Amino acid sequence: MPSRISSLPRMLCLLAIGSAAAFAAMKAGVATVKITPQELPYFLSGYAARTKPAETVAQDLHAKALALEDASGKRTVLVTIDLIGIPRDLRDDVAADLRKSHGLDSQALLLNCSHTHSGPAIRENLEIMFAFNDEHKEKTHRYRQFLRQSLASVAGEALDGLQPASVSYGVGEADFAANRRVPWVRQAHPELNAPAPVDHSVPILDVRNAEGKRIAVLFGYSCHNTTLTGEFLEISGDYAGHAQAAIEKAYPGATAMFLELCGGDQNPNPRSQKELAAQHGESLAEAVRAALAKPLTPVDGKIRASLVTHRVPLQPRGKADIEAERSHKDVFHRRRAEWVLARMAKGEDVSAVNYPAQAIRIGDDFVLVTMGGEVVVDYGLNIKRSLPGKRVIVAGYSNDVMCYIPTLRILREGGYEADDSMIYYGQTGPFTEGVEEQVMGTVNAALKNVGLPQ
């Protein structure tokens, strides 16, 4: 017995050393930059019915970066942005800037947009919605250049600020997201007993420095950021902006970062009243606070990242048919035709979409899967089910927002997410029936590259 007592301090010392070593293995850096347009009035993006620009700011917009580094020096940077979406070429410009300034592997950079419909128009995302005059074209060009510099700067600042840290994972729940396709499907297909999936989970990452002080909270939700509908003409982050503000108020010194998950067919319910944006934001913040109050699971270990891009074909459409669309009675069809024909004249292949999927794995059990476009909720639910025993976050609206990404079921049902939305995104038409298989093939290729074969 005496020998066991005398060995206890040594054992505790060894445990403490091991714990400290594990803690020091992970580093984190956090940074924030304001990206509110300064040149007002400025057109907001997301609703084709808007014909006037915004002249006031209800809430500032931000880009926020979380840089992580493992014991071997492998890094990843997660950037959340209060914007409707960005095109892939802008993402590639930012990645090139960071590769040059910080040696960051392009595959390790995530840009995720909150999809607020009360944020600025971004060249050339959803540009068919707008009939810009020369002044507004110049404004959007200058804003895009400002945005590129801001995103590279905030990611670089987070990398420069890497310090010993701990990262933990948890899950909360918020219930204001509703599947918006239900009324349309019931009317269009009364014979169908179509499902109406939702995902009310709120995954979080809690990041603390060596003193145990919380420095960042990354959280996500699968819901369109559209409490504020088209009649509202103020710049705002919508419910996601309010949620971030509420979390930062609750945890002074912490940076709150919102990840838009797979919310392509999900809407806030109720909506269309200004006060509801704050109400839903508080509901989401409460879900985060509740999750943080529970025991969390450590996230540490080797960082692996993979970004894969595959071509996903659209339904075939001939040039003559596109040219005929120039005479369509609807202005957005006419603009779509001009847009597609201009791309074809430059030699672009408009028959398919360049589709990105990314996997960022930390240690054995945590993986962040990111998908381009407006991804419907089925994908997030299915991917999480396909990785039992893992802690999984699945985010849409990442690295490129080029159109909606329907499943085969939704493609066959039709409706806005499958068909009409492609007009505003300047795509020639809907995807083929291979869309789900091809999108998941891209996701699975990224997962395989980080050691998670499907």
C-alpha positions as CSV (number, residue, x, y, z in Angstrom):
1,M,0.0,0.0,0.0
2,P,2.7,2.6,0.8
3,S,4.4,2.0,-2.5
4,R,1.1,2.7,-4.3
5,I,0.6,5.9,-2.4
6,S,4.0,7.1,-3.2
7,S,3.5,6.4,-6.9
8,L,0.3,8.4,-7.1
9,P,1.9,11.8,-7.4
10,R,4.1,10.5,-10.2
11,M,1.1,9.1,-12.0
12,L,-0.8,12.4,-11.7
13,C,2.3,14.2,-12.9
14,L,2.5,11.9,-16.0
15,L,-1.2,12.4,-16.7
16,A,-0.8,16.2,-16.4
17,I,2.2,16.1,-18.7
18,G,0.2,14.0,-21.2
19,S,-2.8,16.3,-21.0
20,A,-0.7,19.4,-21.5
21,A,1.1,17.8,-24.5
22,A,-2.3,16.9,-26.1
23,F,-3.6,20.5,-25.4
24,A,-0.5,22.1,-26.9
25,A,-0.8,19.9,-30.0
26,M,-3.7,21.9,-31.4
27,K,-3.5,25.6,-32.2
28,A,-6.2,28.1,-33.2
29,G,-6.4,31.6,-34.4
30,V,-9.5,33.8,-34.9
31,A,-10.1,37.0,-36.8
32,T,-13.0,39.2,-37.9
33,V,-13.4,41.9,-40.6
34,K,-16.4,44.0,-41.5
35,I,-17.6,43.6,-45.0
36,T,-20.7,45.9,-45.1
37,P,-20.8,47.8,-48.4
38,Q,-19.7,51.4,-47.9
39,E,-21.1,52.7,-51.2
40,L,-24.8,53.1,-50.6
41,P,-27.2,52.8,-52.2
42,Y,-26.3,49.2,-53.1
43,F,-28.4,46.4,-54.6
44,L,-29.2,43.4,-52.3
45,S,-29.2,39.9,-53.7
46,G,-31.7,37.0,-53.4
47,Y,-35.1,38.3,-54.5
48,A,-35.8,38.9,-58.2
49,A,-38.8,41.1,-57.3
50,R,-36.5,43.8,-55.9
51,T,-36.1,46.8,-58.2
52,K,-34.5,49.3,-55.9
53,P,-31.2,49.2,-54.0
54,A,-30.8,49.4,-50.2
55,E,-30.0,52.8,-48.7
56,T,-29.6,51.9,-45.1
57,V,-27.7,49.4,-42.8
58,A,-29.7,47.6,-40.2
59,Q,-26.8,45.3,-39.2
60,D,-23.2,45.2,-40.2
61,L,-22.0,42.2,-42.1
62,H,-18.8,40.3,-41.3
63,A,-16.4,37.7,-42.5
64,K,-14.8,35.6,-39.7
65,A,-12.0,33.2,-39.8
66,L,-11.0,30.3,-37.6
67,A,-7.5,28.8,-38.3
68,L,-6.5,25.5,-36.9
69,E,-3.1,23.8,-36.8
70,D,-2.2,20.3,-35.7
71,A,1.0,19.1,-34.0
72,S,2.7,18.4,-37.4
73,G,1.9,22.0,-38.7
74,K,-1.0,21.0,-41.0
75,R,-3.5,23.8,-41.1
76,T,-7.0,24.6,-42.2
77,V,-8.9,27.9,-42.3
78,L,-12.7,28.1,-42.0
79,V,-14.1,31.4,-43.1
80,T,-17.8,32.2,-42.5
81,I,-19.2,35.1,-44.5
82,D,-22.5,37.2,-44.2
83,L,-23.3,37.0,-47.9
84,I,-25.7,35.2,-50.1
85,G,-23.0,33.3,-52.0
86,I,-19.7,33.6,-53.9
87,P,-18.6,32.2,-57.3
88,R,-15.8,29.7,-57.5
89,D,-13.4,32.0,-59.3
90,L,-13.5,34.5,-56.3
91,R,-12.8,31.6,-54.0
92,D,-9.9,30.5,-56.1
93,D,-8.5,34.1,-56.1
94,V,-8.6,34.2,-52.3
95,A,-7.0,30.7,-52.1
96,A,-4.2,31.9,-54.5
97,D,-3.6,35.0,-52.3
98,L,-3.3,32.9,-49.2
99,R,-1.0,30.3,-50.9
100,K,1.3,33.2,-51.8
101,S,1.1,35.0,-48.4
102,H,0.9,32.1,-46.0
103,G,1.7,28.9,-47.9
104,L,-1.8,27.6,-47.2
105,D,-2.9,24.6,-49.2
106,S,-5.9,25.6,-51.3
107,Q,-7.7,22.4,-50.3
108,A,-7.6,23.4,-46.6
109,L,-9.5,26.7,-47.2
110,L,-13.3,26.7,-46.6
111,L,-15.4,29.7,-47.6
112,N,-19.0,29.3,-46.3
113,C,-21.8,31.9,-46.9
114,S,-24.7,32.5,-44.5
115,H,-27.0,33.0,-47.6
116,T,-28.5,36.2,-46.2
117,H,-30.9,37.7,-48.7
118,S,-30.3,41.1,-47.2
119,G,-26.6,41.3,-48.2
120,P,-24.9,42.8,-51.3
121,A,-25.0,41.5,-54.8
122,I,-21.7,39.8,-55.7
123,R,-20.4,39.7,-59.3
124,E,-21.2,37.3,-60.9
125,N,-23.4,35.4,-58.5
126,L,-27.2,35.6,-59.4
127,E,-26.4,38.5,-61.7
128,I,-29.4,37.6,-63.9
129,M,-31.6,39.1,-61.2
130,F,-30.3,42.6,-61.9
131,A,-30.5,45.2,-64.6
132,F,-27.5,47.2,-63.4
133,N,-26.7,50.6,-64.8
134,D,-23.0,51.6,-65.3
135,E,-22.8,53.1,-61.8
136,H,-24.0,49.9,-60.1
137,K,-21.8,47.7,-62.3
138,E,-18.8,49.7,-61.1
139,K,-20.0,49.5,-57.5
140,T,-20.3,45.7,-57.6
141,H,-16.9,45.5,-59.3
142,R,-15.2,47.5,-56.6
143,Y,-17.1,45.6,-53.9
144,R,-15.8,42.3,-55.3
145,Q,-12.2,43.6,-55.2
146,F,-12.8,44.8,-51.6
147,L,-14.2,41.4,-50.7
148,R,-11.3,39.5,-52.2
149,Q,-8.9,41.6,-50.1
150,S,-11.0,41.3,-47.0
151,L,-11.3,37.5,-47.1
152,A,-7.6,36.9,-47.7
153,S,-6.8,39.4,-45.0
154,V,-9.1,37.9,-42.3
155,A,-7.8,34.4,-43.1
156,G,-4.2,35.6,-42.9
157,E,-4.8,37.3,-39.6
158,A,-6.3,34.1,-38.2
159,L,-3.2,32.2,-39.3
160,D,-0.9,34.8,-37.9
161,G,-2.7,34.5,-34.6
162,L,-2.3,30.8,-34.1
163,Q,-1.9,29.9,-30.4
164,P,-2.3,26.8,-28.2
165,A,-6.0,25.9,-28.0
166,S,-8.5,23.2,-27.3
167,V,-11.5,22.4,-29.6
168,S,-14.6,20.6,-28.5
169,Y,-17.8,19.4,-30.3
170,G,-21.4,19.4,-29.2
171,V,-24.9,19.5,-30.6
172,G,-28.0,21.6,-29.8
173,E,-31.4,21.9,-31.4
174,A,-33.5,24.7,-32.8
175,D,-37.0,24.2,-34.3
176,F,-37.8,27.2,-36.5
177,A,-36.7,25.6,-39.9
178,A,-39.6,24.1,-41.9
179,N,-39.5,22.2,-45.2
180,R,-40.9,24.8,-47.7
181,R,-41.6,22.4,-50.5
182,V,-44.6,20.8,-48.7
183,P,-47.4,23.1,-50.0
184,W,-46.0,23.0,-53.6
185,V,-45.7,19.2,-53.7
186,R,-49.2,18.7,-52.2
187,Q,-50.7,20.9,-54.9
188,A,-48.6,19.7,-57.9
189,H,-48.6,16.0,-56.9
190,P,-51.6,15.3,-54.7
191,E,-51.1,11.6,-55.5
192,L,-47.7,11.6,-53.8
193,N,-47.0,11.0,-50.1
194,A,-43.8,13.0,-50.4
195,P,-41.5,13.3,-47.4
196,A,-40.8,16.6,-45.8
197,P,-37.4,16.2,-44.1
198,V,-35.9,18.8,-41.7
199,D,-32.8,18.9,-39.7
200,H,-33.1,20.8,-36.4
201,S,-29.7,19.9,-35.1
202,V,-27.3,22.7,-34.2
203,P,-23.7,21.4,-34.3
204,I,-21.1,23.5,-32.6
205,L,-17.3,23.7,-32.1
206,D,-16.1,25.4,-28.9
207,V,-12.6,26.9,-29.2
208,R,-10.7,27.9,-26.1
209,N,-7.1,29.3,-25.5
210,A,-4.5,27.9,-23.2
211,E,-6.1,29.8,-20.2
212,G,-9.4,28.2,-20.9
213,K,-11.0,31.4,-22.2
214,R,-13.5,30.9,-25.0
215,I,-12.2,32.5,-28.2
216,A,-14.6,31.2,-30.8
217,V,-17.9,29.4,-31.2
218,L,-18.6,27.9,-34.6
219,F,-22.2,26.8,-35.1
220,G,-24.5,25.7,-37.9
221,Y,-28.1,25.3,-38.9
222,S,-29.9,23.9,-42.0
223,C,-32.3,26.7,-42.9
224,H,-32.5,29.5,-45.6
225,N,-31.4,32.8,-44.1
226,T,-34.6,34.5,-45.3
227,T,-36.7,35.7,-42.5
228,L,-36.5,39.1,-44.2
229,T,-38.3,38.8,-47.5
230,G,-38.1,40.9,-50.6
231,E,-39.9,44.0,-49.4
232,F,-37.1,44.7,-46.8
233,L,-34.4,47.0,-48.3
234,E,-31.9,47.2,-45.4
235,I,-28.5,45.5,-45.2
236,S,-28.7,42.7,-42.6
237,G,-27.3,39.4,-41.6
238,D,-30.9,38.2,-40.9
239,Y,-31.4,35.5,-38.3
240,A,-27.8,34.3,-38.6
241,G,-26.5,37.8,-37.9
242,H,-28.7,38.2,-34.9
243,A,-27.6,34.8,-33.6
244,Q,-24.0,35.7,-33.9
245,A,-24.5,39.0,-32.1
246,A,-26.4,37.2,-29.2
247,I,-23.7,34.6,-28.7
248,E,-21.0,37.2,-28.7
249,K,-23.0,39.2,-26.1
250,A,-23.3,36.1,-24.0
251,Y,-19.6,35.2,-24.2
252,P,-17.6,38.4,-24.2
253,G,-14.3,38.1,-26.1
254,A,-15.6,35.1,-28.2
255,T,-16.1,35.3,-31.9
256,A,-19.4,33.7,-33.1
257,M,-19.3,32.1,-36.6
258,F,-22.3,30.8,-38.4
259,L,-22.1,27.9,-40.9
260,E,-25.0,27.6,-43.3
261,L,-25.7,23.9,-43.6
262,C,-28.0,22.0,-46.0
263,G,-30.9,24.4,-46.0
264,G,-31.8,24.6,-49.7
265,D,-35.4,23.6,-49.2
266,Q,-35.8,24.9,-45.7
267,N,-37.3,28.3,-44.6
268,P,-37.7,30.0,-41.3
269,N,-41.2,29.7,-39.9
270,P,-42.7,32.2,-39.4
271,R,-41.1,34.9,-41.5
272,S,-41.7,38.2,-43.3
273,Q,-41.6,40.4,-40.2
274,K,-38.5,42.3,-39.1
275,E,-38.8,41.3,-35.4
276,L,-38.8,37.6,-36.4
277,A,-35.2,37.8,-37.6
278,A,-34.1,38.7,-34.1
279,Q,-36.5,36.1,-32.6
280,H,-35.1,33.3,-34.7
281,G,-31.6,34.5,-34.1
282,E,-32.2,34.3,-30.3
283,S,-33.7,30.8,-30.7
284,L,-30.6,29.7,-32.5
285,A,-28.3,31.4,-29.9
286,E,-30.2,29.7,-27.1
287,A,-29.6,26.3,-28.8
288,V,-25.9,27.1,-28.9
289,R,-25.9,28.2,-25.2
290,A,-27.7,25.0,-24.2
291,A,-25.2,22.9,-26.1
292,L,-22.2,24.7,-24.6
293,A,-23.6,24.0,-21.1
294,K,-23.4,20.2,-21.6
295,P,-20.3,18.0,-21.6
296,L,-18.5,18.4,-25.0
297,T,-16.3,16.0,-26.9
298,P,-12.7,16.9,-27.6
299,V,-11.7,17.4,-31.2
300,D,-7.9,16.9,-31.8
301,G,-5.4,15.1,-33.9
302,K,-4.2,15.1,-37.4
303,I,-5.8,17.6,-39.8
304,R,-6.5,16.3,-43.3
305,A,-8.3,18.2,-46.0
306,S,-9.4,17.4,-49.5
307,L,-11.3,19.5,-52.1
308,V,-12.6,17.6,-55.1
309,T,-14.4,19.0,-58.2
310,H,-16.4,16.9,-60.7
311,R,-18.5,17.9,-63.7
312,V,-22.2,17.2,-63.0
313,P,-24.2,17.4,-66.3
314,L,-27.3,19.3,-67.0
315,Q,-30.1,18.1,-69.2
316,P,-29.0,18.6,-72.9
317,R,-30.2,21.7,-74.6
318,G,-29.3,22.9,-78.1
319,K,-28.1,26.4,-79.0
320,A,-31.1,27.0,-81.2
321,D,-33.4,26.5,-78.2
322,I,-31.4,28.9,-76.2
323,E,-31.4,31.5,-78.9
324,A,-35.2,31.1,-79.1
325,E,-35.4,31.9,-75.4
326,R,-34.2,35.4,-76.2
327,S,-37.7,36.2,-77.3
328,H,-39.4,34.8,-74.2
329,K,-42.1,36.9,-72.5
330,D,-40.3,36.8,-69.2
331,V,-37.3,39.1,-68.7
332,F,-35.4,36.6,-66.6
333,H,-35.6,34.0,-69.3
334,R,-34.3,36.5,-71.8
335,R,-31.4,37.5,-69.6
336,R,-30.6,33.8,-69.0
337,A,-30.5,33.2,-72.8
338,E,-28.1,36.2,-73.3
339,W,-26.0,35.1,-70.4
340,V,-25.6,31.5,-71.7
341,L,-25.0,32.6,-75.3
342,A,-22.2,35.0,-74.1
343,R,-20.5,32.1,-72.2
344,M,-20.8,29.9,-75.3
345,A,-19.3,32.6,-77.4
346,K,-16.2,32.6,-75.1
347,G,-15.9,28.9,-75.6
348,E,-17.3,27.8,-72.3
349,D,-18.9,24.4,-71.9
350,V,-22.4,25.1,-70.5
351,S,-23.5,21.5,-70.5
352,A,-22.5,20.8,-66.9
353,V,-21.7,22.3,-63.6
354,N,-18.2,22.2,-61.9
355,Y,-19.2,20.8,-58.6
356,P,-16.9,21.1,-55.5
357,A,-17.1,18.9,-52.4
358,Q,-14.6,19.2,-49.5
359,A,-13.8,17.1,-46.4
360,I,-11.8,18.5,-43.5
361,R,-11.0,15.7,-41.0
362,I,-9.5,16.3,-37.5
363,G,-8.3,13.2,-35.7
364,D,-10.2,10.0,-36.2
365,D,-13.8,11.0,-35.4
366,F,-14.5,14.5,-36.5
367,V,-15.2,15.5,-40.1
368,L,-16.6,18.7,-41.7
369,V,-18.1,17.9,-45.1
370,T,-18.7,21.0,-47.3
371,M,-20.7,21.1,-50.6
372,G,-21.1,23.8,-53.2
373,G,-24.5,25.2,-54.1
374,E,-27.8,25.4,-52.4
375,V,-27.9,21.9,-51.1
376,V,-31.2,20.4,-50.0
377,V,-31.5,18.9,-46.5
378,D,-31.6,15.3,-47.6
379,Y,-27.9,15.4,-48.4
380,G,-26.9,16.5,-44.9
381,L,-29.1,13.9,-43.3
382,N,-27.9,11.1,-45.6
383,I,-24.2,11.9,-45.2
384,K,-24.5,12.0,-41.4
385,R,-26.2,8.6,-41.5
386,S,-23.5,7.2,-43.7
387,L,-20.8,7.9,-41.1
388,P,-22.0,6.2,-38.0
389,G,-19.9,6.8,-34.9
390,K,-18.3,10.0,-36.4
391,R,-19.0,13.6,-35.3
392,V,-20.1,15.1,-38.6
393,I,-21.0,18.6,-39.8
394,V,-22.4,18.9,-43.4
395,A,-22.4,22.4,-44.8
396,G,-23.8,23.6,-48.1
397,Y,-23.2,27.1,-49.6
398,S,-19.5,26.4,-49.5
399,N,-16.7,27.4,-51.9
400,D,-19.1,28.1,-54.8
401,V,-22.8,28.8,-54.9
402,M,-23.7,28.1,-58.6
403,C,-27.3,26.8,-58.3
404,Y,-29.6,24.6,-56.2
405,I,-28.5,21.0,-55.7
406,P,-31.6,18.7,-55.7
407,T,-31.8,15.0,-54.9
408,L,-33.2,12.7,-57.5
409,R,-36.5,12.7,-55.6
410,I,-36.8,16.5,-55.7
411,L,-35.6,16.6,-59.3
412,R,-38.5,14.3,-60.3
413,E,-41.0,16.2,-58.2
414,G,-40.0,19.4,-59.9
415,G,-40.6,22.9,-58.5
416,Y,-38.4,25.8,-57.8
417,E,-35.4,24.0,-56.4
418,A,-35.3,21.6,-59.3
419,D,-36.3,23.8,-62.3
420,D,-37.1,27.5,-62.0
421,S,-34.2,28.5,-59.8
422,M,-31.8,27.5,-62.6
423,I,-33.0,30.5,-64.6
424,Y,-31.7,33.0,-62.0
425,Y,-28.4,31.1,-61.7
426,G,-27.9,31.3,-65.5
427,Q,-27.8,27.5,-65.9
428,T,-29.2,26.1,-69.2
429,G,-31.7,23.9,-67.4
430,P,-32.2,21.2,-64.7
431,F,-29.8,18.5,-63.8
432,T,-30.0,15.0,-65.3
433,E,-31.4,12.1,-63.2
434,G,-27.8,11.2,-62.3
435,V,-27.4,14.3,-60.2
436,E,-27.6,12.7,-56.7
437,E,-25.3,9.8,-57.7
438,Q,-22.7,12.3,-59.2
439,V,-22.9,14.8,-56.3
440,M,-22.4,12.0,-53.8
441,G,-19.6,10.6,-55.9
442,T,-17.8,13.9,-55.5
443,V,-18.4,13.9,-51.7
444,N,-17.3,10.4,-51.4
445,A,-14.1,11.1,-53.3
446,A,-13.3,13.9,-50.9
447,L,-14.0,11.6,-47.9
448,K,-11.8,8.9,-49.3
449,N,-8.9,11.3,-49.6
450,V,-9.1,12.0,-45.9
451,G,-9.3,8.3,-45.0
452,L,-13.0,7.8,-44.9
453,P,-13.9,5.6,-47.8
454,Q,-17.6,5.1,-48.5
